[in-house]
C-alpha cells in the first residue's frame, strides 16, 4: 500500500509539473491547452494518495 501511495504522489507531482510548463509556455503542451486541467487531475491523484496513507495508518493501529 505504501508503494501505491508513492506512485500516486509521483503521478500527481508530474501532472503539476506539466501544468506549470503549460502555464509558462502559454500554449498547448501534450495536447492540453489549459494548465488548470493538469492541476485538476493532479489533485485527484494526491487525494487518492492521502486516502491510501490514512488506510495504512488505521490498519497499523488495529
N, C-alpha and C positions, 0 to 999 in steps of 0.2 A: 504494500500500500504506500510505503514511503517513496518507492521508485515512481509510482504513478503520480504522486504529488509533485515530485521534482520535475517529471516530464511535463506536467500541466503548467507549472510555473515557467519552464523554459519556453514552451509554446506561447504563453501569454507575453513573455518578455520580447520574443521575436516579433510578434504581431505589433506590440507597442513600438518597437524599433522601425518596423515597416511604416507605421502611421507617422512617425516622426520624419522619416525620409520623404514620404509623400508630402508632408506639410512643408518641408524645406525646399523640395523640388518644385512644388507649385503645379505639377501636372500629374497625370496618372502614373502610378507605379504598380507593376504587375496587373494592369487592367482595372485597378480600383482608383477612381478619381478623387474620392473624398477621404481624408485621413480619419475622420470620425468613424468610418466603417471598420477600420482596423482596431480602433480603441473599443468599440462595442464588442467585437469578437474577443479581444484580449481580456476584457472584464469577465466574460463568461468562463474562460479558462481559469482565470485567477480565483473566481468564486468556487469553481469545482475543486481546485487545489485546496482552498481553505476548508471546504466541507470534508474533503478526504483527510485532511490533517486533524480535524476535530474528531472524526470517526476513529482514527488511530489512537488519539489521546483517551477517548472514552473506553475503547477496548482494552487499553493498558490498565486502567483503573479496576476493571472487572476481573 
